[in-house]
Amino acid sequence: MFAFFTNRLARLWYRRSVGRLRGRGIEIGALDLPIPGIHPIYVDRATSFAGRSTAADVIADAAELPFAAGALDYVASSHLLEHLPDPVRALVEWHRVVRAGGWIYLVVPDRRYTFDRQRECTPVEHMLSDFEAGADGRDMTHFEDYAMKRELAGSRLAAGTDPADWPGLRSRVLERLREAAAQGGAPDLHYHVFEPSNLAALVERLRTHPATRLDWEIVRVAERYPPGRGDGSLVLLRVGKRR
């Protein structure tokens, strides 16, 4: 009975959180799994990825959006921020394009329930350092942490590979990431690792950091989000705009 009411409450909070996302807004990086219940403009870096078509209406980078300041009622993203070499730069941009009183709906994987469970949470200071350095996706530290510590058991990456060969697989993955970076690209990986604690700490720190001073407030933090999937963390932000 307790589980029933807990699940019912979680679904209610989900509807209330998504219900804030009305008007003219965007979802970034939806690929082919858009957030249910909203009707945004879809923004992605390409029309297809890994053989799957994206829902893209607008082709743009998450940190360089083609919208005027304050032009949007909301920005939504789910399982995207961890793929960005410089998540702070993206958050600064999302704050720029949302109007006063608008919303930022941010869901990231919770490392405790994903293949990142063997990795450490990324410290806030690390992400701020990436921002100050203008990280572009070629930092070998990120590559080594991802390739050498991500869990392989049950993953598509290790499908068909004997566990005895996993050390070799890790080395090959690391080499592919280095090759992609050498060719000028930003490889696809989880650059940063989150739990609710460091995600909330990051957005709070951006309110006071001298280079950002983002005017927003946390309205809700949720674990095991969304209901039915349960491998993510939500931070729902209400944007202000200081005069």
C-alpha positions, 0 to 999 in steps of 0.5 A: 500500500505504501508503495502504491501511494509513493508511486502515485505521489511521484506521478503527481509531482511529475505532472506538476513539474512538466505542467510548468512547461507551457508557452514557447519553449525548447527541448534540447537533445531529445534525440528520439525520446522527447519528454512526454506531455510538452510541445516544444521546439526541438533543438539538436546538433544534428538530424540523426545520431548513431543511426537514429533520427532526431526530432530536431526543428532547429540545428544548434549547439546546446551552448549557442542557441539562436534565440534572443535573450528572454525569448523563451518560456522554458528550456527543457533537457533530459539526459543531455547535460552529462554529455557536454564538455562544459555544462556551465556554459550551457546553463549560462546560455539557457538562463539567457534565453529564458524570460523572467518567471520562466523555467529550466527543467533539467534531468540528468542520470543519477550515477547510482542507477546507471553504468556510471555507478563506479565513477565518482561524482564530478566536483562542482569546482571541476565543472567551474574549472572546465567553464573557466578553461573553455573546455571543448571535449578533448580533456583526456582526464574525462576520457580515462575516467569514462573508459576505465571506470564505467560499468560494462556488465550488461552494457551494449558496449560490452555485448558479445565480449568475454569479461576476460577481455574487458581490460582490452575493451576499455583500452580500445574505447579509450583509444577511439575517444582519443582518435575522435578528439584528435580529429577535432570532434567532441566524442560522445561520452558522459563527461561529468557524473551526477547525483542530486547533491552535486547537481543542486550544488552546481546550480546554487553555486552559479547564483553567486559565482563571479563569472555567472551570477545566474538569477534563479531559484530551485523549485524542486529536486527529485530522485529516481526520476521520472516515475517508471524509469527512475534512473535520473535526478531532476532540478526544476528552476524558476528563472529571475532576471535582475535589473 
